[in-house]
Amino acid sequence: MAAPIYAIGDIHGCPNPLRRLLDTIAADAAGLGVSKPQVVFLGDYIDRGPDSKGVLDLLVASEIGERFDAIFLLGNHDLMPIEAAKKRLTANDLHIWLAINGGAETLESYGIDLRRQGQDQAVRQFVEVLPAAHRRFLGDLHLSWSAPGLFFSHAGADPEKALDAQPPEALLYGDRAMFEFDHDWLAPKLREKFGARLVHGHWSTKVVDVWPHRISVDTGCGWRGSENLSAVSIDGDDVRVLTAEGGAR
């Protein structure tokens, strides 16, 4: 058996299930004789959950590089601190991020209380206190990554475009047209067109969604207190699901 590639879904500010899932992956790989497994993180490390700072502290730690061959992808939520640092967010952008998409919880994890100041001042303070290691991590994230027969991105891809011609918006926010291929007779057609199987997060489902043309790994971690964080192990067409609770199937 070849060494599998692991992929972790959206973490959304939940370091505790992430630690458990990483231990599960390491144990699973060790059982296969793999000492340093390759792990693709599918993005959305921050927002919604209680401790986005704790997630980034964990991901920038040297232990990750020592234990795993890690590839980190950019999620749409992870783009917000980058854009804030570059002063590219409008008042409406700030409102959506902080009031709707869970950005307030991110700022709170860095010790910033929105109740005591306006959005603009709070975000300026956030940019000032954001550690350099966190800033570098967010700035170095990849839009996509490929392996033989596999294409990894945060939100999937536009089925009308080749994988090497995908616009950033499709990789970060997805394209609902790809769901039109979620049928047994259509799924192989998109996989054949792409020459690869999509592996993505972003589109939350209760369990990992596995199709011949795509694998969706976001199982709602960080949403309304959920710690339901999942990963997949991919070895050719063999896909196994691993959970933060130590399960594998």
Buried (B, 14 or more C-beta within 10 A) or exposed (E): EEBBBBBBBBBBBBBBBBBBBBEBBBEBBEEEEBEBBBBBBBBBBBBBBBBBBBBBBBBBEEEBEEBBBBBBBBBBBBBBBBBBBEEEBEEEBBBBBBEEBBBBBBBBBBEBEBEEEEBEEBBBBBBEEBEEEBBEBBEEBBBBBEBEEBBBBBBBBBBEEEBEEBEEEBBBBBBEBBBEBBEEEBBBBBBEBBEBBBBBBBBBEEEBBBBBBBBBBBBBBBBEEBBBBBBBBBEEEEBBBBBBEEEBE
